[in-house]
Amino acid sequence: KIFTSLSVVLAIIFLGSFVSDNDEINKGKTKKNVILLIGDGMGLTHLYAGMTANHGKLSIERITHMGAQKTYSANNYTTDSAASGTAMATGTKTNNGVVGMDTSGAVVNSILEYAEENDFATGLISTSAITHATPASFISHVPNRGLYEDIAADFLKTDIDVFIGGGANHFMNRSDSVNLVDKLKDN
């Protein structure tokens, strides 16, 4: 857990170094892309720890638009990645363990799905399995975060342009013997 948090902080430090805070460079330019970077499990204390380790400065401080949100679940004070991912992806609170659905089990669309409906290019990149609860919340709708094969099958229901992450077995070595990689290539 500590390693994951530190690697996310390092990734943010690295990515933050590419954001320009120079008004002259940005003058007259319209923003046309959105990149949502999620430090899964990371909070302000992790950023402060990174700042402390880096003698008070992080490149992430140069990012001009940043936010925080409360992603507690609908049924528990302590949330899990499925409920918090769904809250971030859809704006809807749900129960722990649930991906892309509300508390009644109804499907809720994610920002990735809205982007696809509006002809935007979309993608998901994860340092964990792409079928893990947080990335899955942007593309899947299942009542249990452990349904990895069902989550993988949901990738066939989208027009996602690119996705990168672990979890290849959920696409290739499945209990139903279906190779989803071949189907994804056909799409």
C-alpha positions in Angstrom: 0.0 0.0 0.0 2.8 2.4 0.9 4.7 1.5 -2.4 1.5 2.1 -4.4 0.9 5.5 -2.8 4.5 6.6 -3.3 4.5 5.4 -6.9 1.3 7.4 -7.6 2.9 10.5 -6.0 6.0 10.0 -8.1 3.8 9.7 -11.2 2.0 12.9 -10.3 5.3 14.7 -9.7 6.5 13.5 -13.2 3.3 14.3 -15.0 3.0 17.6 -13.2 6.3 18.7 -14.6 4.8 18.9 -18.1 2.1 21.4 -17.1 2.9 24.9 -18.1 2.0 27.8 -15.8 3.4 30.3 -18.2 0.5 32.7 -19.2 2.3 33.7 -22.4 2.5 30.1 -23.6 -1.2 29.4 -22.8 -2.5 32.8 -24.0 -5.3 32.4 -26.6 -5.3 28.6 -26.5 -8.5 26.7 -25.9 -8.3 23.6 -23.8 -9.6 20.6 -25.7 -8.6 17.6 -23.7 -9.3 16.3 -20.2 -7.0 13.9 -18.4 -8.3 12.7 -15.1 -5.4 11.4 -13.0 -6.5 9.4 -10.0 -4.1 8.6 -7.1 -6.2 5.7 -5.9 -6.1 5.8 -2.1 -4.1 9.0 -2.2 -5.1 12.1 -0.2 -3.7 15.4 0.8 -1.6 13.7 3.5 0.2 11.8 0.7 0.9 15.0 -1.2 2.2 16.6 1.9 4.5 13.6 2.6 5.8 14.0 -1.0 6.4 17.7 -0.5 8.2 17.0 2.8 10.4 14.4 1.1 11.1 16.8 -1.8 12.0 19.7 0.5 8.7 21.6 0.1 8.1 21.6 -3.6 6.3 19.3 -6.0 5.6 19.8 -9.7 1.9 19.0 -9.1 1.7 22.5 -7.5 2.0 24.0 -11.0 -1.2 22.4 -12.1 -3.7 25.2 -12.5 -6.9 23.2 -12.0 -7.1 20.6 -9.3 -9.9 19.4 -7.1 -10.8 17.0 -4.3 -13.9 15.2 -3.6 -15.5 13.1 -0.8 -16.1 9.6 -2.2 -17.4 7.8 0.8 -19.8 5.0 -0.1 -23.6 5.0 0.4 -23.5 2.1 2.8 -20.2 2.4 4.8 -18.1 5.1 6.4 -15.0 3.5 4.9 -15.3 3.3 1.2 -13.7 0.9 -1.2 -12.3 1.4 -4.7 -15.5 0.3 -6.4 -17.7 2.8 -4.6 -15.2 5.6 -4.8 -14.4 4.9 -8.4 -18.1 4.9 -9.3 -18.5 8.2 -7.5 -15.7 9.8 -9.5 -16.7 8.2 -12.8 -20.5 8.8 -12.6 -21.1 11.4 -9.9 -23.3 8.9 -8.1 -22.7 7.3 -4.7 -23.1 3.6 -4.4 -22.5 0.7 -2.0 -19.0 -0.8 -1.4 -18.3 -3.5 -4.0 -20.6 -2.1 -6.7 -19.2 -0.8 -10.0 -21.0 1.6 -12.3 -24.4 1.1 -10.7 -26.4 3.0 -8.1 -27.7 1.7 -4.8 -30.8 0.2 -6.5 -28.7 -1.6 -9.1 -29.5 0.7 -11.9 -26.7 1.4 -14.4 -25.3 4.9 -14.2 -23.3 6.3 -17.2 -19.7 7.4 -16.6 -17.9 10.4 -18.0 -16.0 8.0 -20.4 -19.4 6.8 -21.8 -20.6 10.4 -22.1 -17.4 11.3 -23.9 -17.9 8.4 -26.4 -21.5 9.5 -27.0 -20.1 12.9 -28.0 -17.4 11.5 -30.3 -14.4 12.2 -28.1 -11.4 9.8 -28.1 -11.3 7.9 -24.9 -8.9 5.8 -23.0 -8.0 4.1 -19.7 -4.6 3.5 -18.3 -4.0 1.7 -15.0 -1.0 0.5 -13.1 -3.2 -2.3 -11.8 -5.4 -4.7 -13.7 -7.6 -2.7 -16.1 -10.5 -4.8 -14.7 -9.8 -3.5 -11.1 -12.5 -1.6 -9.5 -11.3 2.0 -10.1 -10.7 1.8 -13.9 -13.7 -0.6 -14.2 -15.9 2.2 -12.8 -15.4 4.1 -16.0 -16.4 1.3 -18.4 -18.4 -1.4 -16.6 -21.6 -2.0 -14.7 -21.5 -4.9 -12.3 -23.0 -5.6 -8.9 -19.7 -7.1 -7.6 -16.2 -5.7 -8.2 -14.8 -9.3 -8.2 -16.6 -10.2 -11.5 -13.4 -9.5 -13.5 -14.5 -11.6 -16.5 -17.8 -9.7 -16.7 -15.9 -6.4 -16.4 -13.5 -7.5 -19.2 -16.5 -8.4 -21.4 -17.9 -4.9 -20.9 -15.0 -3.5 -22.9 -16.7 -5.0 -25.9 -19.7 -2.8 -25.3 -17.8 0.4 -25.7 -15.9 2.3 -28.4 -12.9 3.0 -26.2 -9.9 3.9 -28.3 -7.1 2.6 -26.1 -6.7 0.9 -22.8 -3.5 -0.2 -21.1 -3.1 -2.2 -17.8 -2.8 -5.6 -16.3 -5.3 -8.3 -16.1 -4.8 -10.0 -19.4 -6.1 -13.3 -18.0 -9.5 -11.8 -17.6 -9.5 -11.3 -21.4 -7.7 -14.4 -22.6 -7.7 -17.3 -20.1 -11.4 -17.1 -19.1 -13.7 -19.7 -17.6 -15.9 -19.6 -20.7 -12.8 -20.2 -23.0 -13.7 -17.1 -25.0 -10.7 -15.0 -26.1 -11.9 -11.4 -25.8 -8.6 -10.1 -27.3 -9.6 -11.6 -30.7 -13.0 -10.0 -30.4 -11.5 -6.6 -29.4 -9.1 -6.8 -32.4 -12.1 -7.5 -34.7 -13.8 -4.4 -33.3 
